[in-house]
Amino acid sequence: MMHHADGGGRITGTKDENDDPIWFAEQCLSNALRLETYRADAEKVGDTELADLFGKAQSDSTKGAELAEGLLARRLGAR
């Protein structure tokens, strides 16, 4: 199906102010998933020090995603 752009449908190239926090939240969640794998691998070999490091980093990544999601919820709720 083809769509023809009218006066309001042009692509301007400007980005939405929420693009960056959305990207940030996605990256944080992706990182948290990767760190879970690393943490589990460290636990399998008995390296508790490394497992703790990855667990703390995973927690920080999850917190970053939660902060970005909270900001987005406030901004979108205010519209």
C-alpha positions as a Python dict, from the first residue, in 0.01 Angstrom:
ca = {
    (1, 'M'): (0, 0, 0),
    (2, 'M'): (142, 337, -99),
    (3, 'H'): (89, 649, 104),
    (4, 'H'): (119, 994, -43),
    (5, 'A'): (259, 1260, 185),
    (6, 'D'): (43, 1564, 234),
    (7, 'G'): (140, 1890, 401),
    (8, 'G'): (136, 1730, 746),
    (9, 'G'): (297, 1402, 648),
    (10, 'R'): (642, 1515, 542),
    (11, 'I'): (943, 1366, 711),
    (12, 'T'): (1129, 1656, 867),
    (13, 'G'): (1434, 1480, 1010),
    (14, 'T'): (1377, 1633, 1353),
    (15, 'K'): (1384, 1385, 1634),
    (16, 'D'): (1142, 1356, 1918),
    (17, 'E'): (1274, 1469, 2258),
    (18, 'N'): (1184, 1125, 2395),
    (19, 'D'): (1405, 934, 2149),
    (20, 'D'): (1714, 956, 2371),
    (21, 'P'): (1554, 829, 2694),
    (22, 'I'): (1386, 548, 2498),
    (23, 'W'): (1722, 450, 2347),
    (24, 'F'): (1885, 473, 2691),
    (25, 'A'): (1622, 247, 2851),
    (26, 'E'): (1661, -11, 2573),
    (27, 'Q'): (2039, -10, 2609),
    (28, 'C'): (2019, -47, 2987),
    (29, 'L'): (1782, -344, 2959),
    (30, 'S'): (1997, -506, 2691),
    (31, 'N'): (2303, -459, 2910),
    (32, 'A'): (2123, -604, 3213),
    (33, 'L'): (2036, -919, 3017),
    (34, 'R'): (2396, -958, 2898),
    (35, 'L'): (2527, -907, 3252),
    (36, 'E'): (2291, -1178, 3381),
    (37, 'T'): (2461, -1422, 3144),
    (38, 'Y'): (2807, -1310, 3261),
    (39, 'R'): (2701, -1334, 3627),
    (40, 'A'): (2565, -1686, 3577),
    (41, 'D'): (2885, -1793, 3397),
    (42, 'A'): (3099, -1660, 3684),
    (43, 'E'): (2883, -1845, 3936),
    (44, 'K'): (2920, -2171, 3739),
    (45, 'V'): (3298, -2157, 3775),
    (46, 'G'): (3277, -2050, 4141),
    (47, 'D'): (3410, -1697, 4093),
    (48, 'T'): (3190, -1521, 4347),
    (49, 'E'): (3389, -1197, 4331),
    (50, 'L'): (3325, -1165, 3957),
    (51, 'A'): (2963, -1278, 3997),
    (52, 'D'): (2911, -1004, 4257),
    (53, 'L'): (3062, -744, 4024),
    (54, 'F'): (2833, -844, 3737),
    (55, 'G'): (2534, -860, 3972),
    (56, 'K'): (2596, -504, 4094),
    (57, 'A'): (2644, -378, 3739),
    (58, 'Q'): (2323, -555, 3636),
    (59, 'S'): (2136, -384, 3919),
    (60, 'D'): (2271, -45, 3810),
    (61, 'S'): (2166, -108, 3449),
    (62, 'T'): (1816, -208, 3560),
    (63, 'K'): (1796, 106, 3775),
    (64, 'G'): (1898, 320, 3476),
    (65, 'A'): (1617, 170, 3269),
    (66, 'E'): (1367, 231, 3550),
    (67, 'L'): (1474, 595, 3581),
    (68, 'A'): (1436, 650, 3206),
    (69, 'E'): (1097, 480, 3205),
    (70, 'G'): (982, 699, 3497),
    (71, 'L'): (1092, 1012, 3315),
    (72, 'L'): (908, 904, 3001),
    (73, 'A'): (593, 821, 3198),
    (74, 'R'): (596, 1167, 3358),
    (75, 'R'): (654, 1341, 3027),
    (76, 'L'): (393, 1142, 2837),
    (77, 'G'): (142, 1179, 3119),
    (78, 'A'): (185, 1556, 3110),
    (79, 'R'): (88, 1581, 2745),
}
